[in-house]
Amino acid sequence: MFFTLLLLSEIAVAQENPPASYQPPQFRTVEEQVRPKLPDNLAVKLIADEDFAPYSFRSRTGSPAGISVEIAIAACEQARLACTVEVLPFAEILPALARGEADVAVTGPRLDEKTLAAARMTRPYFRIMGRFAVADTSTLDAASASALYGRRIGVVKDTVHARWLAAYYASARITPYADLAAAGAALKSGEVDAIFGDNLQVIYWVAGEAAANCCRLLGGAYSDFDYFSRNLSFLVRRDRPELAQALDYGLDKAQEIGATAKILRTYVPLDPW
């Protein structure tokens, strides 16, 4: 809970500052699509996990917020849909969709066989990845297993990130910590040579007040679907295929006009790739 509150605080600071200046790559391969024949301003109810920062969460004012929420709204605008958003506890997302109480789940259920049997998936709009960080004074310029041979790497214990390091960085000295804040503090004090964790969480720590400009990202983001990577897509009711098509159309258009990039730069202070 402490780290969740810290993360929300860093997100709030990022939103209050001018957007970052990096240019995200085009994540989606834009397809030649035509908006389906739906009425303009069709009412669509979106639901999202209330505790999945920075992708979706309840803001300080109680309203829905997050990267995924804002990308969904941008897609709705481009698809000429009148979308509203409600945040719910994780366990209520899929049942609400199944009962027809909402049209689209923006975040929440994992994209497994059970979920995909109950809902239609848009094409992915983002991917959860992993990232290394080191002290600014470090001489390391690469994050490969050979570059980190014998180095001390901090990671949150009993996580997919820790298991990935054990599988691919066995030649390093892997040091577990209770949470990313503790691992970051160890990096700042020189107790470890690098830290590894969720891409955006590492970015928020590096750019945040606790780091006090001590550290930098090392290399690019890592993607591994056997461990920590996960595509993020919207889940649409099975009986609304035209709505899934409309959202894919809107997501493509949002990326094309730069709306998606602007949202990412607003929420994420350093290049997530």
N, C-alpha and C positions, 0 to 999 in steps of 0.2 A: 504494500500500500504506500509506503514511504516513497519508493521509486516512482510509482504511478503519479503521485502528487507532484514530485519533482519534475517528471516528464511534462505534465500538464502546464507547470509553471514555465518551463523552457519553451513550450509551444506558444504560450501566451506572449512571451517576450518576442519570439520570432514573428508573430502576427502583428505586433505593435511597431516593429521596425520596418524600414523599406524592404521590398522584396530583394532576395539575393540576386546576383548578376549572372550566374551560370546559365547555360542553355541546355536543358535536358535533351537527350536524344529522342527520336520519335519511337515511342514504345510500341505503338500499334502499326501494323501494316494496313494502311488505309485501302479498303476495298471499294470497288465501284458499286455503290448502293443507292437505291432510290428509297426515299421515305415512304413507308407503307401508307395506304389510304386510310388514315385515321383522322377524325375531326381535329381541327386546330384547338388548342387549349383543352384537350381531353384531360379530365382529372385523373391523376395517378398517385397512389399512396405508396411512399417509400418507407421502409423500416430499416433500422441499423442498430448494431450492438452499442449499448450505452457505455461500455468499458473496453474499448479497443483503440485507445489512443496510439498514434496520431491519426488513425484512419477514420474512426468515428467515436464520438464521446459526447457527454452532456457538458456544455460550456458553463462558465461561471454564472451566466444569466439563466441557465437551464435549457437553452435552446440547442438543437442538434448542431454539431460542428465536426470538422475533421476533413482530411484530404479526400477520402472516398465520398463523403457527403457532398462536398463542394463540387467534385468532379461529376457526381450524379446530377446535381442541379444544373451544371453547365451543359451536360448532355441533354437534359430535359428542355432547356431553353433552345438548343439547336434543333431538337426534334419537334419543337412547338407543342410540348406537353406541359400541362399545369400540374407540377409535382409538389407534394407536401411531404415532409419528413418527420418521422417519430422515432425516438430512440427507445429501445426496449432491452431488458436483460437478455443475455445470450440465449438462455434456454427457451425463451418465448418466440424467437425469431422464426424458426422453421414451422412450428405449429400455427402461428398467425398466418403465415403464407399458405399453408395447407388448408386452413379454414376459410380462406378467401377474405380475411380481414385486412389484408394488404396486397398490393400488386407486385412489389419488387423488394427483395432483400438486398440492400446495398453492401452490408457486411454481416458477418455472423457465421453461418454454417460453412464447414469445410467442403471443398469440392470433391466429395467421395461418391461411390456408386449409389448409396442410399439417397444422398441429397439430389443427385442428378436424375434419379428416378422420379423425384417429387417435384422438380422444377427445371426450367430451361435456363441455360447459362449464356450470357453474352460472351463475346470474345474478351480476353483479359485486358485490363487497363493499367495494371501495375503488378510488380512482383516483389515479394518479401525476400531479402537477400542478407548476406553477412558481410562484416567489414572489420578490418584491423585498424588500430590507432597506435601511435608511438609518441614519445616525447619529442618536442621540437628540436632538442639537442641530439637526438638519435642520428647515427650515421646510416641507419637502414634506409634503403631506397626501393626495396621490393618486399613483398609479403609471401613469397614462395616458401615451401617447406625447407628447401636448401638454404635460403637466405636467413631463415629463423632457426637453423640448426643449433641446438644447445641453448637457445634463448629462453627466457622466462616469459610465458604468456599467461596473462590473467583472463579468466572466463567465469561466468556464473555457473556454479556447480549444478550437477544433475540436469543439464539442459541439452537440447539438440546441438547447440554450439560446442559444448564440452565434448560430446560424443564425436562430433566431426573432427575436432582437434585430435582426439585420441586415435582416430582412424587414419588421419592424413598428416599429422604433425607429431607423430610419436617420438621423433628425434629432438623435439623441444621439451622444455621443462614446464609442463602445464600446471598452473596454480589455480585452484578453485576458490571462489569467493561467494558470499551470500547473495550479492546482487551486483548490478553493473556499477552502481555508485561506489561500492567498496572496491571493485576491480579498478575503476578509474582513479580512486584515491591512491591505490597502490602504484599505478602508473605515474601519477603526478609526483609521488615521493621517491620513485626510483626502485621500488620493491620488485617491479616486473619491468621487462623490456617492451612489452606490447600487450594490448588487450584485444579480444575478439568477441563479437556479439552481433545482435541484430543491427542491420545497417543503419536504420534511422535512429535507434536508441543510442548507438555509438556517436552518430553525428550530433545529436542533441547534447550529449555529455561533452564532447570536444568543444562545441560552440557555446556551451553554457557557463554560468557563473562559477560553478564548482571547479571547472578546469582552469579558470583564470589564465587563459591563453597559454597553457603549458604544453599543449599537445597538438598533433596533426593526424589526419587520416593517412594510412599507408596503403598504397596501391588502390585498385578499384574494388568494386563490390564483387562478392563471390555468390554464385548461384548453384545450389545442389538440392534437387528435389527429393533425394533420398534422406535428407536431413532437415534443413531449415527453410528451404525455399518453398514458396507457395504463390501461385497465381491468384490475383484478386479479380473477380468478375462479379457482375450483378446476377442474382437469381430471380427469375421471373416465373410467375404462375404458369403451370403446364398448359392451361387453357387460353393463354395469351401470347401465342407465337408472334403475332404482329407487333406486340409491345416489345418483345425481345429484339426484333428487327429494328424497331424505331430507336431503341436505346443504342444499339450498335451504330446506327446511322449518326445519332447524336454524339456518341463518343468519338467517332472518326472526325466529325466536324469540329468538335471542341479541341481536338489535338491540332487539326489543320489550321485553325485561326489563332492558336497560341493560348487558348484559355487554360488548357491542362497544364502547360508549362508555367503559366502565371500562378496557378494554385500551388504547384509544387514549390516554386520559389518563395511563395508567401509562408508556407508551412515549414519548409526544410531549408535551413540556413547554409548548408554546404551541398555540393553536387552529390546526389545519391548514387551516381554511377561511377 
